[in-house]
Amino acid sequence: MLTSKQRAFLRSLATNEDTILILGKGGMSEQIIKQADDALTARELIKGKVLETADISPGEAAEQIAAETQSDVVQVIGSKFVLFRRNTKEPKIELPSAKGKRKK
């Protein structure tokens, strides 16, 4: 579970990230879940987009992918969403702790 301070930190990092996950008229599939899972393992923070032709809303897509990949929804804005999952073996992002110190 992310604190509001951690979410704000991750949102600031996400502004520079490319959108790597795109859901279209094919909707949610095992391939999308696998792609998200692999990307979260490699990057920890990913940005996705739901096209207008999709039969699922960005919020629903983010929640479903997060549930399937055991990740956290950082934000959903318009058609885009951001997900985070810490890589326990090789962490790449240091989150600020609740006390303002960075946590490894």
Buried (B, 14 or more C-beta within 10 A) or exposed (E): EBEEBBBEBBBEBBEEEEBBBEBEEEEBEEEBBEBBBEBBEEBBBBBBBBEEEBEBEBEBBBBBBBEBBEBBBBBBEEBBBBBBBBEEEEEEBEBBEEEEEEEE
